[in-house]
């Protein structure tokens, strides 16, 4: 492998680990948020976070507060925090 490519790959993984930690801190379990999904806005209670690097870095798990369905979303889909 080319050393510069390996170094860049490691930098990406480190950034993904930092993203995972930041999302967990910003959206702890039981946080209630309003999320945009497509054209809809849904109220979600956070139930957990993905912990793997790669495409799922920073993905949040939750449950739709109106339907009870499980949902996954990214932090950039959050419109606002909801009152407790």
C-alpha positions as CSV (number, residue, x, y, z in Angstrom):
1,X,0.0,0.0,0.0
2,X,1.1,3.6,-0.6
3,X,2.0,5.2,2.7
4,X,0.2,8.5,1.9
5,X,-3.0,6.7,1.1
6,X,-2.8,4.7,4.4
7,X,-2.2,7.9,6.4
8,X,-5.2,9.6,4.7
9,X,-7.3,6.5,5.4
10,X,-6.3,6.6,9.1
11,X,-7.1,10.3,9.2
12,X,-10.6,9.6,7.9
13,X,-11.2,6.9,10.5
14,X,-10.0,9.2,13.3
15,X,-12.4,11.9,12.0
16,X,-15.3,9.4,11.9
17,X,-14.5,8.4,15.5
18,X,-14.6,12.0,16.5
19,X,-17.9,12.5,14.8
20,X,-19.4,9.5,16.6
21,X,-18.3,10.9,20.0
22,X,-19.6,14.4,19.2
23,X,-23.0,13.1,18.0
24,X,-23.3,10.9,21.2
25,X,-22.6,14.0,23.3
26,X,-24.9,16.3,21.4
27,X,-27.8,13.8,21.2
28,X,-27.7,11.6,24.3
29,X,-30.1,8.7,24.8
30,X,-33.7,9.9,25.6
31,X,-33.2,13.3,23.9
32,X,-36.3,14.3,22.0
33,X,-35.9,16.0,18.6
34,X,-37.8,17.1,15.6
35,X,-36.3,15.4,12.5
36,X,-36.9,16.1,8.8
37,X,-37.4,12.9,6.8
38,X,-38.2,13.6,3.2
39,X,-41.0,16.1,3.2
40,X,-42.2,15.1,6.7
41,X,-41.2,16.3,10.1
42,X,-41.3,13.6,12.8
43,X,-40.8,13.7,16.6
44,X,-38.2,11.2,17.6
45,X,-36.8,10.0,21.0
46,X,-33.1,9.0,20.7
47,X,-32.5,5.4,21.7
48,X,-28.9,4.9,20.7
49,X,-26.1,5.6,18.2
50,X,-24.2,3.6,15.6
51,X,-20.6,3.0,16.8
52,X,-19.0,1.8,13.6
53,X,-16.8,4.0,11.3
54,X,-17.7,4.2,7.7
55,X,-21.0,5.2,6.2
56,X,-22.8,4.7,9.5
57,X,-20.6,7.1,11.5
58,X,-22.8,9.6,13.3
59,X,-26.0,7.8,12.6
60,X,-28.6,8.1,15.4
61,X,-31.2,5.5,16.3
62,X,-34.6,6.5,17.7
63,X,-38.3,5.8,17.9
64,X,-41.0,7.8,16.3
65,X,-42.9,9.3,19.3
66,X,-46.2,9.2,17.4
67,X,-46.1,5.8,15.7
68,X,-43.6,3.8,17.9
69,X,-41.6,2.8,14.7
70,X,-37.8,2.6,14.9
71,X,-36.0,5.2,12.9
72,X,-32.4,6.0,12.0
73,X,-31.2,9.5,11.0
74,X,-28.2,11.7,10.8
75,X,-27.6,14.7,13.0
76,X,-28.0,17.0,10.0
77,X,-31.6,15.9,9.8
78,X,-32.4,17.4,13.2
79,X,-34.4,20.6,13.0
80,X,-34.7,21.3,16.7
81,X,-34.7,19.9,20.2
82,X,-38.1,19.2,21.8
83,X,-39.0,20.0,25.4
84,X,-38.8,17.1,27.8
